[in-house]
Amino acid sequence: MRRKSCLEHWDILRPSELQTKSLDNLSSTSTIKDMTMSKWFLAVICVFMMSTPAQSQNSNQAVATFAGGCFWCIEAAFEKVDGVISAVSGFTDGHTEDPTYYEVGSGQTGHTEAVEVIYDPTKVKYGQLLNVFWRNIDPTQKNGQFADKGTQYRTGIYYHNDDQKQAAEASKQALEDSGKFDKPIVVEIKPATKFYPADEKHQDYYKKSPGHYQSYHFFSGRGPYIKKVWGTK
């Protein structure tokens, strides 16, 4: 039996259900951990300085690729960043050509849902994009993100040059050293391979179906987790 895709899995959720839930009772990180995290932020600043953009065909643009579970949420997070020109939902790191959404959802193609980010490196640095990525995932969850389980939802940073690789590894190490998490960080850092954009209906999904998107973001567990760990929605 085919496992439901994230699109099908959350069809039963109604936007009105968001009105009955509250995040107020979720605890924030402790003062001690907040102090520890200051070291991580200092390390992230160093990552900003060392990262060199991977140039796209336009010399004023660069490309970055991230996988953080269901691509609706990761695309939405990056499109809100000043300096990001576009964020495209799609698939990468698989072994078949031109996979469909449902083929990837079956877990048989080897791909993971991902987002290709085109950005202006004069306005936003790669290290800043890494910071956005870390703050929108659970880096300790292997082969899945929140309610979505399977290798097609595994997390990854896919670098386009050696500078991106070094920046990604440094940011991962800084997060591990921060003591923010009591489990190992399992996010893959691998060279970027061919990226396949998803169907148009999945692009800008948070804009096309905001009620459904917000329901999914909350009830999948991502929204409450982000608020609990980082103190933001």
Protein Blocks (a to p, Z undefined) as FASTA:
>chain_A
ZZddfklmmmmpcfklmmmpcfklpccddfklmmmmmmmmmmmmmmmmmpccdddfblkb
ccddddebjfklmmmmmmmpghiabdcdddehiabehiafklmmnopnopacdddddddf
klbcfklmmmmmmmmccfkbghiehjbgcjklcccdddfbfklmmmmmmmmmmmmmnoma
ccdcfbdcddddddddddfklgoklmmmmmlmmmmmmmnommmmmmmmnopZZ
